[in-house]
């Protein structure tokens, strides 16, 4: 197998692993786990991000028709009392309750208490879940944005791997990395933020949003690396450093 092919495969695999890691470690990824209750394990999966145009239906599969539950929620950061909603039977051994939708950027904190007779437990144990609401983003914006951001990472990683080539071909790869990263991170990123949160840009110099700032830093560093490549000043090293920086940036959970 040619070295070029191996480099592309490595770049693809690194990108896939990074995408999965970013997805499951982010603060908007559903919180899942199990609690022990009456000798049975009750699994749960609770959302931490939800669209603002519909209520969130909380579901718990109790595995027991005689186990009941109450949903408690309140505005995040408030000290007001929790609102309690009795959960009703929503299917075989499943209890459900609705949490009211909030305006974009608003947050609620919530937990569930389940009980049977004198036995009670909470889901999750000794903790609360914070859910943030956002406006819906159409697929014609969402899909190109996600594709561009991770295609840019694959190109970036592939460019960095040229460090191990005897005759590296850096210029075109670097240029395409910068172009795709710009498209995904800025015009499409602006559109994503504007539609979801009503704020086009939350990074420096207007704010401290981590997601926007990490994209900005990685893009600026890639511009500098491209300049060094054009000037032929340790081009392989700068390409590798820019690729590593982008991997680090993508490793920071999205929407933190």
Secondary structure, DSSP 4 states (H G I P E B T S, - for coil): --HHHHHHHHHHHHHHHHHHHHHHHSTTSPEEEEEEETTEEEEEEE-SEEETTS-EEEEEE-S-TT-EEEEEEEETT--SPPEEEE-EEEETTEEEEEE----TT-EEEEEEEEEETTEEEEESTT--EEEEEE----HHHHHHHHHHHHHHHHHHHHHHGGGG-TT---HHHHHHHHHHHHIIIIIHHHHHHHHHHS-S--STTT---HHHHHHHHHHHHHHHHHHHHHTTSSHHHHHHHHHHHHHHHHHSPTT-
